[in-house]
């Protein structure tokens, strides 16, 4: 098929992007961040409990002695 100088050839390209995969990736990142934050909060709470126990018992050695006596029942 010959085309003259005045004729224009039109071409169309169609591009599609699968956005559901992008949304799932972002949701996974959010879930991982949430779990990491929860883990950090639990760790900080545990550290605060240990420090509080040491303060109330009179030091780390007294805390360990009190723990062993509570576990053994003596």
C-alpha positions as CSV (number, residue, x, y, z in Angstrom):
1,X,0.0,0.0,0.0
2,X,1.5,3.3,-1.1
3,X,1.0,6.5,0.9
4,X,1.3,9.9,-0.5
5,X,3.1,12.8,1.1
6,X,-0.2,14.3,2.4
7,X,-1.4,11.1,4.1
8,X,-0.6,10.5,7.8
9,X,-0.3,7.2,9.4
10,X,-1.8,7.0,12.9
11,X,-0.7,4.4,15.3
12,X,-2.1,3.8,18.7
13,X,-0.4,2.1,21.5
14,X,-2.2,0.8,24.6
15,X,-0.4,0.6,27.9
16,X,-1.9,-1.0,31.0
17,X,-0.5,-1.1,34.5
18,X,-1.6,-3.6,37.0
19,X,-2.2,-1.5,40.1
20,X,-3.4,-4.3,42.3
21,X,0.2,-5.6,42.7
22,X,1.4,-2.1,43.7
23,X,-1.4,-1.8,46.3
24,X,-0.6,-5.2,47.8
25,X,3.1,-4.3,48.0
26,X,2.3,-1.1,49.9
27,X,-0.1,-2.9,52.2
28,X,2.6,-5.5,53.0
29,X,5.0,-2.7,53.8
30,X,2.5,-1.2,56.1
31,X,1.8,-4.5,57.9
32,X,5.5,-5.1,58.4
33,X,6.0,-1.6,59.8
34,X,3.1,-2.1,62.2
35,X,4.5,-5.4,63.4
36,X,7.9,-3.8,63.9
37,X,6.5,-1.0,65.9
38,X,4.5,-3.4,68.1
39,X,7.6,-5.4,68.7
40,X,9.6,-2.4,69.7
41,X,6.8,-1.3,72.1
42,X,6.7,-4.8,73.7
43,X,10.5,-4.7,74.1
44,X,10.4,-1.3,75.7
45,X,7.6,-2.4,78.1
46,X,9.6,-5.5,79.1
47,X,12.7,-3.4,79.8
48,X,10.7,-1.0,81.9
49,X,9.3,-3.9,83.9
50,X,12.7,-5.3,84.6
51,X,14.1,-1.9,85.6
52,X,11.0,-1.3,87.8
53,X,11.5,-4.8,89.4
54,X,15.1,-4.0,90.2
55,X,14.2,-0.7,91.8
56,X,11.5,-2.2,94.0
57,X,13.6,-5.3,95.0
58,X,16.8,-3.3,95.8
59,X,19.0,-4.2,92.8
60,X,19.7,-6.8,90.2
61,X,21.0,-9.4,92.7
62,X,18.0,-9.0,95.0
63,X,15.7,-9.3,91.9
64,X,17.3,-12.6,90.9
65,X,17.1,-13.9,94.5
66,X,13.5,-12.9,94.8
67,X,12.7,-14.6,91.4
68,X,14.3,-17.9,92.5
69,X,12.5,-17.8,95.8
70,X,9.2,-17.1,94.0
71,X,9.8,-20.0,91.5
72,X,10.9,-22.5,94.1
73,X,8.4,-21.5,96.8
74,X,10.9,-21.0,99.5
